[in-house]
């Protein structure tokens, strides 16, 4: 059975004044070029990020856009030549980007699977999480599945909670080739080439409901022995943890509204 792959790409801007130029670049250049270089895509949508709930700001919150690409072949990558041919961003260092390759369907469905999307409105709190350097994935997964996930399920106001275990193999966001200079510059962001272990979603009615669950009624979390910091998310934000918040539906469907460019 073929496994559908999801590439989740979360963007954050350093300066909101760059957003108009980035929006134009995405729609006029980058997204059509991605579709031309990745013709196997079956879904390519974009979400605008919600303003962060009180308490999200210090958790490595990424504030701009979430792209969701679905395709049949996680091994498929656009050619090196194709990547180099893509139009660069309109300004340097405009965005911080975190990328995860995961199975399209959750590997674990912890809470609220009976919920219908028509039941009520909600926000989706999306997290990317990795176990700290030196911690085996086996030990990390034991804590996540047997300790952390059951505690998340007890959060007041939680509507839905599921998670994707990222692939064991690391898939670089771009082709890596020693003959191509400057690609290493992406590594200065720290996140672009980061290997994530878990991508999870928790749904709440709204920002206030999230804040009540995480801040106003602070949970009694059981931290792992290898915790890098006290309290949620137990690891260092913008290093081993990032998060964002989106609505239930995307605001743009690139495959429906735009055609890929022709080379």
N, C-alpha and C positions, 0 to 999 in steps of 0.2 A: 504494500500500500504506500502510495506516494505521500510524503509529509509536506504540508504547505508551510512555507517559511514566512515569518514576519520580520521585517527590518523596521525597528522603531528608532526614529531620529528626533532628538529633542534639542531645540535651539534656545539660546539665551542671548539677548543683546546687552551690550555695555552702555549704549547710548540710545535712548528712544528716538532721537532725531534721525537715526539711521534707518528706522523702520520703513518709511516711504520708499527709499531707494532699494531696500532689500525686498520689499513686496513686489516691486516692479521686476527686479532681477529674478526672483523665483518664478514668476508667471511668464515673463518674456523669454527667459534664457534657461535657467537651471532645470525647471520641471520638464519642459519640452525636450531638453537634451537628455535628461535621465530616461524619459520614455523612449527616445530614439536609441539609446545605448543599452537599455534593458527591455527589449520587446516582450520578454516573458512575464512582465508584471500583469497581475490580474486585479490588483487594487492599488490605488495610489491616491491617498487623501491627505488633507492638511487640516489641522485643528489650530485655532487661536487659543492661546493659554489664558486662563482666568486670572484675575488679580489674586495674589496669594491670600489665603486665610490667615488671620492673626496667629502667629506661631510657626508658619511655614517658612518665613523669610530666612531663618537661620539654619535651615535643613538642607542647604544646597539647592535652593529653588531656581529652576530655569524658566525664564519669564516670557518667551516669545512664541515659538511655534513647535508643534509636534507633527512630524510626517510619519505616515504608516504605509509601508510598501509590502504587498503580498505577492509572492511568486512561488513557483514549483521547485526551483532549484537553488538551494543555498550555496552550492558550489559555483554557480554561474556568476561571472564578474565581467563587467565591460572591459574591453581590451585596454591596455596601457595607452595606446594611441588615442582611443576614444576618450579616456579620462583627460588627457592633456589637451584635447580639442575643446573641452567644455569651457564656457565663458566664466572667468573668475568673478568672485564677489566684487561689488562696486567699490568697496573700501576694505583695507586690510584690518585684521583683528577686530572685525565688527561683531563677531559671534563666538560664543562658546558652544560646542556641540558634543553631545553624548549619543552614542550609537550602540544598539544591541540587536543581535540576531537571535531569534527565539522561534520555537514552534508557534504557528498561528493560533492553535488552540491551547488553553491553559493546561499545564501538566498537573496542577492541583486546583480543585474547586472547593474552597473551604467553607464558604458561607453565602447563603442567599440565592442558591441556584434556582430556587422556585420563583424568584422575582421576575415579573414581566416588565419590560421597558415601558409599558403603558400605565404601570401602577402609579408612578410619581416621577417628578423631575429630580435630577441628582447631578452632583459633580463627581468626576473621576480623579481620585488622588493616585497618581502614577509614580512609582518608585523604581529606580535602578539601584541594585545593591550588590556589593562584592565582599567576600570575606577577606580580611586583611592579609597582607603578605606573610607567609609562614604558617598560615592556618590551612589545613587540608580541606578540600571540598567536602569530604566525608564528614569531618567534624562540624563544619559549618552547617551542612544540611541537617545533621542530627539536631542541632539547636533550633534551626529555622522551623523544621517540620514538627518537632515534638515539644518544643517549649514556646517559641515565639508565635507561631500561627494560632495555637489555641488561645493565647492571650489576646491577640488581635480580634479574634471572634467574639470576645467579651466586651469590646468597646461599645459604649452607649451610642445609639444612633447609627451604627454601622448597617448598611443595606446590603452590601455585596463585598466579597473578598475572594480573589483568586490570584494565582501566580503562575509564571512561566519559568521553568528551569532553563537557563541558557545552555546552548550547545557546549559540550565538553571541549570541542575544538574551537580555537580562536579564529574568527574570520575577519581579516582586516577590512576596514571600511573602503580602502582604496587599494589598487594594485601596488605591491611593494617591489621595487626593482632598484638595485644598487646603482644603476646607470642614470637614475632620475634624481637630480638634486632637488632640494627645497621641500620635498615631501616630508622630510623629517621635521620641518618647522611646525607641522601640525602637532607634533608631540609636546611642544611647549605649553599647549593648553592643558595637558595632563589627562584629559578625558577622551580625546578623539580616538586614541588607540587603546583605551582601557578595556579590559576583559571583564564583563559583568557576570555574576553568578545567578542573579534573580531579577526578574521584572515582575512587579506585582501591581494590582489595582485594588483600592478600597473606595467604595462609593458611599457618599453621604448626601443628605438632602441639600445642603448648601454650605457655604463657608462657616457660618455660625455653628452648624452641627459638627463640623470637623474640629473647630476650636474647643467646643465643649468636651469633645472626646479626648483630645490630645493635650489640652492646656488647662482648661477650667476644672476638669475632673481627671487630673493627671493619673494615668494608669500606674499600677505597681508592677512595672516590667521586671522580668527576670533577665538580667544581663548575662551574656555569655562570659566565660572565664577569660576569653581573649578580647574583651571589649576594649576599644581604643579610647572611648570617652564615656562619661557617665550619662545615662539617659538615652532615650531614643534619638538617633538610630544606632547608637552603640559603636559606630565607626565614624571616620572623619568625613564630614560633608565636603562635597566637591573633590573628593578623592576616591572614596569607596561608596559614596551614596549621593544620588541626586534625586530630585523629585520635581513634579509639576502638577498642575490641575487643569483639567479640560472638561468641556461639556460632553453630553452623550453622543452628539453627532458632529461630524466635521463640517467646516464651512466651505471647503472646496473639494471637489472630486476631479482630479486632474484628467483621468482617463475619459470622463464624460464630457468635460467642458473644453479640453484643449487637445490639440493634435501634437504628436511628436514632431520635432523638426526633421527635415530631410537633408542628408549630407550628399 
